[in-house]
Amino acid sequence: MTTRTPPGPGRGSWHAWRRRWWLPPMLVLLALLLISPHVGRAEPSGNYRPPLPADALASGCYPLPTGMTIDFPYQVRSDGDVDGPGGRHRRLVLQYDEVDRATAQQRIAAALRRAGLPAGNATVTSYARIPSDSIVRGEIVLTLPTVALHSDVPDPAQCANPFSTKRFPPDWAPSTRYA
């Protein structure tokens, strides 16, 4: 006849531990779950967009000619001085938004006249095959007198940023990829 050894500090506790090996990892996991909402989480501020550079024309780095203002929604695509048949001039490319081609043509011609420039200094093109609810409607290419970099601007550092001024270095290839 065999007798059983009563459970004690030796053999019996080892068997109990082997049966409950999963308990310590579960306790660690439970502790992590309980503290995780308080550690390493971003505060929900609703401001998830990066800061955008200033408007190329509103920054004051390379202003429009005196008297010229653009009174319709637009974005500047490129700005720079180029050589042409009439000599060196500023080529400013805008996209106009939310207005049709005729309205953009009329308003940009009036803006050029206010600055003492001929209305023929603007080429207005509407984009083909755009949906009727599209925001961007077309492009305007302006031929303007060259302008030097202004030094009396609120934030001179942005004048050195090509993404702010839209005056990209010549060795930067034009991009057609937007992502």
Buried (B, 14 or more C-beta within 10 A) or exposed (E): EEEEEEEEEEEEEEEEEEEEEEEEEEEEEEEEEEEEEEEEEEEEEEEEEEEEBBEBBEBBBBEBBEEBEBEBBBBBBBBBBEEEEEEEBBBBBBBBBEBEBEBBBBBBBEBBEEBEBEEEBBEBBBEEEEEEEEEBBBBBBBBBEEBEEEEEBEEBEBBEBBEBBBBBEEEEEEEEEEE
